[in-house]
Amino acid sequence: MRNTEPLEVNVMQRIRDDLNECLGEKLKVRANKGRKIVVENMAVLEETYPHVFVVRVETKAAPSQRVSYTYADIITRTVELSRPDSEEGLFGWLNC
């Protein structure tokens, strides 16, 4: 029997499953904001939803700010998440 579910749905579900295993953990977030602006912060993964995930970012400007990103941001590498201790990316399997 062939799998009729689109490949994109499988990838996004796998990303969400991987993130669910990291709930409450501190992660390094690297986000490309456009126009050659890249922001790197430490954040705690708070929630995952069907289409987005939420992190609490700690910065000097805003001591506790919640930011949401989509799973598509990870697929397009607009947002990269890694473990702060090893700098190991969370989605190494995504590098095709």
Residue pairs with C-beta under 8 A, 6 or more apart in sequence:
8 75
11 75
11 94
12 71
12 72
12 75
14 93
15 71
15 74
15 75
15 91
15 94
16 48
16 50
16 53
16 71
18 90
18 91
19 45
19 48
19 53
19 90
20 48
22 45
22 90
23 45
23 46
23 47
23 48
24 44
24 45
24 46
25 44
25 45
26 42
26 43
26 44
26 84
27 42
27 43
27 44
27 45
27 55
27 81
27 82
27 83
27 84
27 90
28 40
28 41
28 42
28 43
28 81
28 82
28 83
28 84
28 87
29 39
29 40
29 41
29 42
29 43
29 55
29 57
29 67
29 79
29 80
29 81
30 38
30 39
30 40
30 79
30 80
30 81
30 82
31 38
31 39
31 40
31 69
31 73
31 78
31 79
31 80
32 38
32 77
32 78
32 79
33 39
41 57
41 58
41 59
42 57
42 58
42 84
43 55
43 56
43 57
43 58
43 67
44 55
44 56
44 58
45 53
45 54
45 55
46 54
46 55
46 56
46 66
47 53
47 54
48 54
51 70
51 71
52 68
52 69
52 70
52 71
53 68
53 69
53 71
54 66
54 67
54 68
55 66
55 67
55 68
55 69
56 64
56 65
56 66
56 67
57 64
57 65
57 66
57 67
58 64
59 65
69 78
69 79
73 79
74 80
74 81
74 91
74 94
75 94
80 89
81 89
81 90
81 91
82 88
82 89
82 90
83 90
